[in-house]
Amino acid sequence: MDSKEHVKAGNALIGWFNSQEILPSDAECIMIKVLAKLLVTEAGFTPGGSPPNAQKLLDHAIDSFTLDLVHAINDRLFHVRRK
């Protein structure tokens, strides 16, 4: 997906939360659980076992996510402040 598709998907997700009358705090909790599942899965953790380097992969996934989150917040702040 390109960045325009990401924005469109993000707006659709926000629209869905709003249409379901999900409070922002509840939406945040939901997204945190979804992200936790994605990061753990990406690292290779499974109910049946995990690769020997799974913790290192999880640490890397968390670091990458944190960096992406900081960049996304900075981008959002830039656009909000320009208005």
N, C-alpha and C positions, 0 to 999 in steps of 0.2 A: 504494500500500500504506500502511496505517496502522502505527503503532509496534508494535502487537501482532503484526501480520503480519511486520514486520521482525525482531522477536525470534524468532518461530517459524521463519522462514527461516534466521536466523543459527544457531539451535540445531540445525536440520537439517543445515546445512553442517558444524558442529562434529561432529555425530554421524557424518556421512559420513567426515570425516577420521579420526575414531577407529575407525570400522569398517574402514577401509583400513589401519589401523595406521601412519598418517602422523605422524611426530614433529612436535611444535609448531614446531620450527625450520624443518622442511621445509614445513609448512603456511603459515608466514609468508612464505617465499620464493615459494610458489605464489601467495598472495594479492597480494604485491607485483607480480608479473608480470601478474596479471589487472588490477590497478588501473592499472598503467602503460599497458596496452593500452586500457583504457576512457578514461583521461585524454587520451591521444594521439588516439584516435578522436573524442572529444568536441571537441577543438580543431580538428578538420578535416584533420589530416594523413592523407594517403592515399599509396599507392605511386605513383599517377599525378600527384601534385602536391598542393599545399595552398593554401588561401586566403592572401592577403597578410598578414592579421592573425592567422594561425595561432599564431605564437609568443606574441602577447599573449593569445589565448584559452587557450593552454596554461598560461601564467603564472597567469591567473585561475582555471583549473580546479585547479591545484596549490594555490593559496591557499585556495580554497573547501574542497578536500579536507582540507587541514591544519587549518583551523578546525573542520570537522566532526569530525575525529579527536580534537582537543583536547576538544571538548564530549563526545564519546562516552567518552573516558577519564575525564573528570571525573564523568560520570554513573555509570560503572562503579565508580569509587573510592567514590563516595557510597554506592552500594548495598552494596558489599563491607564498608565500614567500619560500616554500620548493623547488620550481622549479629553 
